[in-house]
Amino acid sequence: METSAHVPVVVVGSLNADLTVRVQRHPRPGETLTGDGGGMTPGGKGANQALAAARTGARVAMVGAVGDDQAAMVALSLLEADGVQLAAVARREGPTGLAVITVDTKGENSIVVVPGANAGMDAAAVEVHGELIGAAQVVVLQGEIPRSGIEAAIGCATGRVVLNPAPVLRLEPALVRRADPLVVNEHEAAEVLAQLAETAHDVPAGTSAVQTTPAADPRALVDSLLAAGVRSVVLTLGGAGCMMADAEGITAIPAAQVDAVDTTGAGDAFIGALAGRLSTGADLRDACRFASQVAGFSVQGVGAQPSYPRLEDPLPPLAAHAAS
């Protein structure tokens, strides 16, 4: 079933309503704290990335699902306002996905996600939109829908696959190697590398990430992922920027020079901006530099989607040098 005309960027993933609470500090186990309610805003890693891509000027379609509750209107509100095509978003009985987010005074967050309608995005639900996915220049995927849906989307894709396995699921190694790029933080990189290592003849199945990955060395992590057959890698390092690697080598890219207010959704802003810029034909290095600026802009505002820049917003400069 075709749901839309050819669209350069197709995001297959989650849509949530985010309930944000601001706290002085994050609670300890068993502790109750009083916080300030920030209200409910649209979220979900898939929707966040779709919005960030659209706000770079890219034409974007979203493939996903929401429930039949009032939270669905919240989840779709900014995507609709910014022109993301939503014909491939299903409306299901039951609740929309929900994320409960606590943000401390340093801007650091912790998040608990209840999947809701996202749990129904399996292979069958994704393959209905195979023509839309197959026609895209860039297909963007995360880890907040079922494994079978992610694998089906990669199978449908003929263009570039941007894979952000967050949270990390156990995917077919051959499909992980389709990523171009694989976008991961250090923890996710170690988990993915451990899974890929299990398929190597000289590594016994079940070997842990601690035994198979160079834990404290970002460059070694990137080298190891390339050696394991991943086409290109972007390793995000928070306030230290990112490290990207492809067949031409490894480049360290600095973060933007900003004072962070709220880091919620900054990684999604990075990935959406990256996908949007790649869809214009930019090379991966230039796309990463642009994405770092967009992510830097986003941490200066509160929440995920509401903090993402539009085309007219001036982006912060990158630091002169990447952190070592």
C-alpha positions in Angstrom: 0.0 0.0 0.0 1.5 3.4 -1.1 0.7 6.2 1.4 2.4 9.1 -0.2 4.4 10.4 -3.1 8.1 10.0 -3.1 9.6 11.6 0.0 13.4 12.0 0.4 13.5 11.2 4.2 11.3 8.5 5.7 11.5 8.0 9.5 10.2 4.6 10.8 9.8 4.7 14.5 8.1 5.8 17.7 5.7 8.6 18.5 5.1 9.5 22.2 3.6 12.2 24.4 6.4 13.4 26.8 5.5 14.2 30.4 8.4 16.3 31.7 9.1 17.0 35.4 11.9 19.3 36.5 13.7 18.4 39.8 16.6 19.8 41.8 18.3 16.4 41.5 17.3 12.9 40.4 15.8 10.8 43.2 17.7 8.0 44.8 16.0 4.5 44.9 13.0 4.6 47.2 13.1 8.4 47.5 10.3 10.8 46.8 11.0 14.3 45.6 8.8 17.3 44.7 9.2 18.6 41.1 7.7 21.2 38.8 5.5 19.8 36.1 6.5 21.0 32.6 3.3 19.7 31.0 2.9 17.3 28.1 4.7 17.8 24.8 5.2 15.7 21.7 8.1 13.2 21.7 9.3 9.7 20.8 12.7 9.2 19.2 11.2 8.6 15.7 8.9 11.7 15.8 11.7 13.8 17.3 14.1 12.8 14.5 11.4 13.4 11.8 10.7 16.9 13.2 14.4 17.8 13.4 14.8 16.7 9.8 11.8 18.6 8.6 13.0 21.8 10.3 16.2 21.6 8.2 14.0 22.0 5.2 13.9 18.3 4.2 10.6 16.7 3.0 9.9 14.0 5.6 7.3 11.2 6.0 6.7 9.4 9.3 5.8 5.7 9.6 4.5 4.8 13.0 1.4 4.5 15.2 -0.5 6.4 17.9 -3.4 5.4 20.1 -7.0 6.6 20.1 -6.5 8.8 23.2 -6.0 12.5 23.6 -2.3 12.0 23.9 -2.3 11.2 20.2 -3.1 14.8 19.4 -0.1 15.9 21.5 2.2 13.4 19.8 1.3 14.6 16.3 0.9 18.3 16.9 4.3 19.6 15.9 4.8 17.1 13.1 1.5 18.3 11.6 2.5 22.0 12.1 5.8 21.5 10.4 4.6 19.6 7.4 5.7 16.1 8.1 3.6 13.7 6.0 1.6 11.5 8.4 -0.4 9.3 6.0 1.6 6.3 7.2 0.9 6.9 10.9 -1.7 4.3 12.0 -4.4 5.1 14.6 -4.8 2.1 16.9 -7.1 1.3 19.8 -5.4 1.8 23.2 -2.9 4.3 24.5 -0.3 6.4 22.7 3.3 5.9 23.7 4.3 7.8 26.8 7.7 9.0 28.1 8.1 10.3 31.7 11.1 12.5 31.8 12.9 14.1 34.8 15.3 16.9 34.2 17.7 18.2 36.9 19.2 21.7 37.3 22.3 20.7 35.3 20.0 19.8 32.3 20.7 16.1 32.7 17.6 13.8 32.2 16.4 10.4 33.0 13.6 8.8 30.9 11.1 5.9 31.3 9.2 5.0 28.2 5.8 3.1 28.0 5.5 1.9 24.4 1.8 2.0 23.9 0.9 1.9 20.2 4.5 1.8 19.2 4.6 -1.9 20.3 2.3 -2.7 17.3 4.9 -1.5 14.8 6.0 -5.0 13.8 7.1 -6.3 10.4 3.6 -6.5 9.0 2.8 -2.9 10.1 6.0 -1.6 8.4 5.8 -3.7 5.2 2.5 -2.1 4.4 4.5 1.0 3.6 7.3 -0.8 1.8 6.9 1.3 -1.4 7.2 4.6 0.6 10.3 3.3 2.4 11.9 1.9 -0.7 11.6 5.2 -2.6 13.3 7.3 0.1 16.9 8.6 -0.3 17.4 8.3 3.5 15.6 5.9 5.9 15.9 6.7 9.6 15.4 4.0 12.3 15.8 3.8 16.1 15.1 1.1 18.7 11.7 2.1 20.2 9.6 -0.2 17.9 9.8 -4.0 17.8 12.8 -5.7 16.3 10.8 -7.2 13.4 9.6 -3.8 12.3 13.1 -2.4 12.3 14.4 -5.3 10.3 11.5 -5.1 7.8 12.2 -1.4 7.2 15.9 -2.1 6.5 14.8 -4.8 4.1 12.5 -2.4 2.3 15.1 0.4 2.1 17.0 0.9 -1.2 18.5 4.3 -0.1 20.8 5.2 2.7 19.9 3.7 6.1 20.6 5.8 9.2 20.4 3.4 12.2 20.3 4.7 15.8 19.9 1.5 17.9 18.6 3.2 21.0 17.7 1.2 23.0 19.9 -1.5 21.5 18.0 -4.5 20.3 19.4 -7.7 18.9 19.2 -7.2 15.2 20.4 -9.5 12.3 24.2 -8.6 11.9 23.8 -8.3 8.1 21.2 -5.7 8.6 23.2 -3.7 11.1 26.0 -3.6 8.5 23.6 -1.9 6.1 23.7 1.2 8.4 25.4 4.2 6.7 25.9 5.6 9.2 25.4 3.7 12.5 24.8 6.4 15.0 25.6 5.3 18.6 26.8 6.6 21.9 29.7 4.8 23.7 27.4 2.4 25.6 25.4 1.6 22.5 28.5 1.1 20.4 29.9 -1.4 22.9 26.6 -3.4 22.9 26.4 -3.4 19.1 30.0 -4.5 18.8 29.5 -7.3 21.3 26.6 -8.6 19.2 28.6 -8.4 16.0 31.5 -10.1 17.7 29.3 -13.1 18.6 29.1 -13.9 14.9 32.8 -13.9 14.3 34.4 -17.4 14.1 37.1 -16.5 16.7 34.7 -15.2 19.4 32.6 -17.6 21.4 28.8 -16.9 21.5 27.7 -15.1 24.6 31.0 -13.3 25.2 30.2 -10.1 27.1 30.7 -6.5 25.9 33.4 -6.0 28.5 35.5 -8.8 27.1 35.1 -7.9 23.4 35.2 -4.1 23.3 37.8 -1.4 24.1 35.6 0.2 26.8 37.3 3.5 27.5 38.6 4.4 24.0 36.1 6.0 21.6 38.5 5.7 18.6 39.1 2.0 19.2 35.3 1.5 19.4 34.9 3.2 16.0 37.8 1.3 14.5 36.3 -2.0 15.8 32.8 -1.3 14.4 34.3 -0.5 11.0 36.4 -3.7 11.2 33.2 -5.6 12.0 31.8 -4.5 8.7 29.7 -1.4 9.5 29.8 1.0 6.5 30.2 4.2 8.5 29.9 5.1 12.1 29.0 8.3 14.0 29.9 8.0 17.7 28.2 10.7 19.7 30.1 12.0 22.8 27.7 14.5 24.4 29.4 17.7 25.2 32.6 16.5 23.7 31.1 16.4 20.2 31.2 13.3 18.0 33.6 11.1 16.1 32.7 9.9 12.6 34.3 7.4 10.5 34.0 5.9 7.0 36.3 4.5 4.3 38.2 7.8 4.2 39.1 7.7 7.9 38.1 9.1 11.3 37.3 12.7 12.0 36.6 14.2 15.4 34.0 16.9 15.3 33.5 19.4 18.2 30.3 20.2 19.9 28.6 23.6 19.8 29.7 26.2 22.3 26.5 26.6 24.5 25.3 26.4 28.0 23.0 23.5 28.3 19.5 24.0 29.9 17.9 20.6 29.0 19.6 17.8 27.0 16.3 15.9 26.4 16.1 15.0 22.7 19.5 16.5 21.7 20.6 13.2 20.3 17.4 13.0 18.2 18.0 16.6 17.0 21.5 15.5 15.9 20.2 12.5 14.0 17.3 14.3 12.3 19.5 17.1 11.2 22.1 14.6 10.0 19.5 12.8 7.9 18.1 16.0 6.5 21.5 17.2 5.4 22.4 13.8 3.9 19.3 13.9 1.8 20.6 17.0 0.1 23.8 15.1 -1.0 26.1 16.4 1.7 28.9 14.2 2.7 28.9 12.6 6.2 31.5 15.0 7.7 29.7 18.1 6.6 26.4 16.6 7.8 27.9 15.8 11.2 29.1 19.3 11.7 25.7 20.7 10.8 24.0 18.2 13.1 26.3 19.2 16.0 25.2 22.8 15.6 21.5 21.8 15.6 22.0 19.6 18.7 23.7 22.5 20.4 20.8 24.9 19.6 18.4 22.3 21.1 20.0 22.0 24.5 19.5 25.7 25.1 15.7 25.2 25.2 13.4 23.1 27.4 12.0 19.8 26.1 12.7 17.9 23.0 10.7 18.9 19.9 9.8 22.4 21.1 13.6 23.2 21.4 14.5 22.3 17.7 15.6 25.1 15.5 13.8 26.2 12.3 15.6 27.3 9.2 15.6 31.0 10.2 17.1 30.3 13.6 20.9 31.2 13.9 22.9 28.1 14.9 25.6 28.3 17.5 29.2 28.0 16.3 31.2 24.8 17.0 34.1 24.8 19.3 37.5 25.4 17.7 38.7 22.0 18.5 37.1 18.6 19.3 37.7 17.2 22.8 40.5 14.6 22.8 
